[in-house]
């Protein structure tokens, strides 16, 4: 579960930096991190996690 929190926090920091700099690439990468964290969270919530 710890990696889910790390991905989520990383995504929020990345998106904040993207909003400040205004870079479209950073917004896309931040959204990819958020989707990754969300999918990992859903997998663990459903009991399909590897841990």
N, CA, C and O atoms as a GROMACS GRO file, in nm:
protein
  204
    1UNK      N    1   0.082  -0.119   0.000
    1UNK     CA    2   0.000   0.000   0.000
    1UNK      C    3   0.087   0.126   0.000
    1UNK      O    4   0.043   0.232  -0.045
    2UNK      N    5   0.209   0.113   0.050
    2UNK     CA    6   0.297   0.229   0.058
    2UNK      C    7   0.328   0.285  -0.080
    2UNK      O    8   0.336   0.407  -0.098
    3UNK      N    9   0.346   0.196  -0.180
    3UNK     CA   10   0.379   0.245  -0.314
    3UNK      C   11   0.264   0.322  -0.377
    3UNK      O   12   0.286   0.409  -0.461
    4UNK      N   13   0.141   0.291  -0.336
    4UNK     CA   14   0.026   0.365  -0.386
    4UNK      C   15   0.032   0.509  -0.336
    4UNK      O   16   0.008   0.603  -0.412
    5UNK      N   17   0.062   0.526  -0.209
    5UNK     CA   18   0.073   0.661  -0.152
    5UNK      C   19   0.187   0.738  -0.216
    5UNK      O   20   0.174   0.857  -0.244
    6UNK      N   21   0.298   0.671  -0.240
    6UNK     CA   22   0.413   0.738  -0.302
    6UNK      C   23   0.378   0.784  -0.442
    6UNK      O   24   0.411   0.896  -0.481
    7UNK      N   25   0.310   0.698  -0.519
    7UNK     CA   26   0.270   0.737  -0.654
    7UNK      C   27   0.172   0.853  -0.651
    7UNK      O   28   0.182   0.946  -0.731
    8UNK      N   29   0.078   0.849  -0.559
    8UNK     CA   30  -0.020   0.956  -0.548
    8UNK      C   31   0.043   1.089  -0.512
    8UNK      O   32   0.011   1.192  -0.572
    9UNK      N   33   0.133   1.088  -0.416
    9UNK     CA   34   0.201   1.211  -0.374
    9UNK      C   35   0.289   1.262  -0.487
    9UNK      O   36   0.292   1.383  -0.514
   10UNK      N   37   0.360   1.172  -0.554
   10UNK     CA   38   0.444   1.212  -0.666
   10UNK      C   39   0.359   1.276  -0.777
   10UNK      O   40   0.400   1.375  -0.837
   11UNK      N   41   0.243   1.220  -0.802
   11UNK     CA   42   0.154   1.275  -0.905
   11UNK      C   43   0.108   1.415  -0.868
   11UNK      O   44   0.104   1.503  -0.953
   12UNK      N   45   0.072   1.436  -0.742
   12UNK     CA   46   0.026   1.569  -0.700
   12UNK      C   47   0.138   1.672  -0.708
   12UNK      O   48   0.114   1.785  -0.750
   13UNK      N   49   0.258   1.634  -0.667
   13UNK     CA   50   0.372   1.726  -0.676
   13UNK      C   51   0.401   1.758  -0.823
   13UNK      O   52   0.426   1.873  -0.858
   14UNK      N   53   0.397   1.655  -0.907
   14UNK     CA   54   0.424   1.673  -1.049
   14UNK      C   55   0.320   1.766  -1.112
   14UNK      O   56   0.355   1.854  -1.190
   15UNK      N   57   0.193   1.747  -1.077
   15UNK     CA   58   0.088   1.832  -1.132
   15UNK      C   59   0.101   1.976  -1.083
   15UNK      O   60   0.077   2.070  -1.159
   16UNK      N   61   0.139   1.995  -0.957
   16UNK     CA   62   0.159   2.130  -0.905
   16UNK      C   63   0.272   2.199  -0.981
   16UNK      O   64   0.260   2.317  -1.016
   17UNK      N   65   0.380   2.128  -1.007
   17UNK     CA   66   0.491   2.186  -1.084
   17UNK      C   67   0.446   2.218  -1.226
   17UNK      O   68   0.489   2.318  -1.284
   18UNK      N   69   0.362   2.134  -1.283
   18UNK     CA   70   0.312   2.158  -1.418
   18UNK      C   71   0.225   2.282  -1.424
   18UNK      O   72   0.232   2.360  -1.520
   19UNK      N   73   0.142   2.302  -1.323
   19UNK     CA   74   0.056   2.420  -1.321
   19UNK      C   75   0.138   2.547  -1.307
   19UNK      O   76   0.105   2.650  -1.365
   20UNK      N   77   0.245   2.540  -1.229
   20UNK     CA   78   0.330   2.657  -1.210
   20UNK      C   79   0.407   2.689  -1.338
   20UNK      O   80   0.415   2.805  -1.378
   21UNK      N   81   0.462   2.587  -1.402
   21UNK     CA   82   0.542   2.611  -1.523
   21UNK      C   83   0.457   2.618  -1.649
   21UNK      O   84   0.499   2.676  -1.749
   22UNK      N   85   0.338   2.560  -1.644
   22UNK     CA   86   0.249   2.566  -1.759
   22UNK      C   87   0.285   2.470  -1.871
   22UNK      O   88   0.242   2.489  -1.985
   23UNK      N   89   0.363   2.368  -1.841
   23UNK     CA   90   0.405   2.274  -1.945
   23UNK      C   91   0.302   2.164  -1.967
   23UNK      O   92   0.262   2.096  -1.873
   24UNK      N   93   0.259   2.148  -2.090
   24UNK     CA   94   0.158   2.047  -2.123
   24UNK      C   95   0.213   1.906  -2.100
   24UNK      O   96   0.139   1.817  -2.057
   25UNK      N   97   0.340   1.884  -2.128
   25UNK     CA   98   0.400   1.752  -2.108
   25UNK      C   99   0.394   1.713  -1.961
   25UNK      O  100   0.367   1.597  -1.928
   26UNK      N  101   0.419   1.810  -1.873
   26UNK     CA  102   0.416   1.782  -1.730
   26UNK      C  103   0.274   1.748  -1.684
   26UNK      O  104   0.256   1.662  -1.597
   27UNK      N  105   0.175   1.813  -1.741
   27UNK     CA  106   0.037   1.782  -1.706
   27UNK      C  107   0.004   1.639  -1.748
   27UNK      O  108  -0.059   1.565  -1.672
   28UNK      N  109   0.045   1.602  -1.867
   28UNK     CA  110   0.019   1.466  -1.915
   28UNK      C  111   0.089   1.363  -1.827
   28UNK      O  112   0.029   1.262  -1.790
   29UNK      N  113   0.215   1.388  -1.792
   29UNK     CA  114   0.289   1.294  -1.707
   29UNK      C  115   0.227   1.285  -1.568
   29UNK      O  116   0.221   1.177  -1.510
   30UNK      N  117   0.182   1.396  -1.515
   30UNK     CA  118   0.116   1.395  -1.385
   30UNK      C  119  -0.011   1.313  -1.388
   30UNK      O  120  -0.041   1.240  -1.293
   31UNK      N  121  -0.087   1.325  -1.495
   31UNK     CA  122  -0.210   1.247  -1.507
   31UNK      C  123  -0.178   1.098  -1.521
   31UNK      O  124  -0.252   1.014  -1.470
   32UNK      N  125  -0.069   1.065  -1.590
   32UNK     CA  126  -0.028   0.925  -1.601
   32UNK      C  127   0.006   0.868  -1.464
   32UNK      O  128  -0.032   0.755  -1.431
   33UNK      N  129   0.078   0.947  -1.382
   33UNK     CA  130   0.110   0.903  -1.246
   33UNK      C  131  -0.018   0.884  -1.164
   33UNK      O  132  -0.029   0.786  -1.090
   34UNK      N  133  -0.113   0.976  -1.177
   34UNK     CA  134  -0.238   0.964  -1.102
   34UNK      C  135  -0.316   0.839  -1.144
   34UNK      O  136  -0.368   0.767  -1.059
   35UNK      N  137  -0.324   0.814  -1.272
   35UNK     CA  138  -0.394   0.696  -1.321
   35UNK      C  139  -0.325   0.569  -1.272
   35UNK      O  140  -0.391   0.472  -1.235
   36UNK      N  141  -0.193   0.570  -1.271
   36UNK     CA  142  -0.116   0.455  -1.222
   36UNK      C  143  -0.144   0.430  -1.074
   36UNK      O  144  -0.164   0.316  -1.033
   37UNK      N  145  -0.144   0.536  -0.995
   37UNK     CA  146  -0.171   0.522  -0.852
   37UNK      C  147  -0.313   0.474  -0.829
   37UNK      O  148  -0.337   0.390  -0.742
   38UNK      N  149  -0.408   0.526  -0.906
   38UNK     CA  150  -0.548   0.487  -0.890
   38UNK      C  151  -0.568   0.340  -0.927
   38UNK      O  152  -0.639   0.268  -0.857
   39UNK      N  153  -0.507   0.297  -1.036
   39UNK     CA  154  -0.524   0.157  -1.076
   39UNK      C  155  -0.459   0.062  -0.976
   39UNK      O  156  -0.512  -0.045  -0.948
   40UNK      N  157  -0.344   0.101  -0.920
   40UNK     CA  158  -0.280   0.018  -0.817
   40UNK      C  159  -0.366   0.013  -0.692
   40UNK      O  160  -0.376  -0.092  -0.628
   41UNK      N  161  -0.428   0.124  -0.657
   41UNK     CA  162  -0.515   0.129  -0.540
   41UNK      C  163  -0.637   0.040  -0.560
   41UNK      O  164  -0.675  -0.034  -0.469
   42UNK      N  165  -0.697   0.045  -0.679
   42UNK     CA  166  -0.814  -0.038  -0.707
   42UNK      C  167  -0.776  -0.186  -0.705
   42UNK      O  168  -0.853  -0.269  -0.655
   43UNK      N  169  -0.658  -0.221  -0.758
   43UNK     CA  170  -0.614  -0.360  -0.758
   43UNK      C  171  -0.599  -0.411  -0.616
   43UNK      O  172  -0.642  -0.522  -0.585
   44UNK      N  173  -0.537  -0.331  -0.529
   44UNK     CA  174  -0.518  -0.373  -0.390
   44UNK      C  175  -0.650  -0.376  -0.315
   44UNK      O  176  -0.671  -0.462  -0.229
   45UNK      N  177  -0.739  -0.284  -0.346
   45UNK     CA  178  -0.869  -0.279  -0.279
   45UNK      C  179  -0.951  -0.404  -0.312
   45UNK      O  180  -1.025  -0.454  -0.227
   46UNK      N  181  -0.938  -0.454  -0.433
   46UNK     CA  182  -1.011  -0.572  -0.475
   46UNK      C  183  -0.943  -0.702  -0.434
   46UNK      O  184  -0.994  -0.810  -0.463
   47UNK      N  185  -0.830  -0.692  -0.366
   47UNK     CA  186  -0.760  -0.811  -0.320
   47UNK      C  187  -0.677  -0.879  -0.426
   47UNK      O  188  -0.637  -0.995  -0.409
   48UNK      N  189  -0.650  -0.809  -0.535
   48UNK     CA  190  -0.572  -0.867  -0.644
   48UNK      C  191  -0.427  -0.820  -0.641
   48UNK      O  192  -0.353  -0.844  -0.736
   49UNK      N  193  -0.386  -0.754  -0.535
   49UNK     CA  194  -0.249  -0.704  -0.525
   49UNK      C  195  -0.149  -0.816  -0.508
   49UNK      O  196  -0.185  -0.927  -0.469
   50UNK      N  197  -0.024  -0.788  -0.538
   50UNK     CA  198   0.080  -0.890  -0.530
   50UNK      C  199   0.138  -0.902  -0.391
   50UNK      O  200   0.203  -1.002  -0.360
   51UNK      N  201   0.116  -0.803  -0.305
   51UNK     CA  202   0.174  -0.805  -0.170
   51UNK      C  203   0.100  -0.896  -0.076
   51UNK      O  204   0.136  -0.909   0.041
   0.00000   0.00000   0.00000
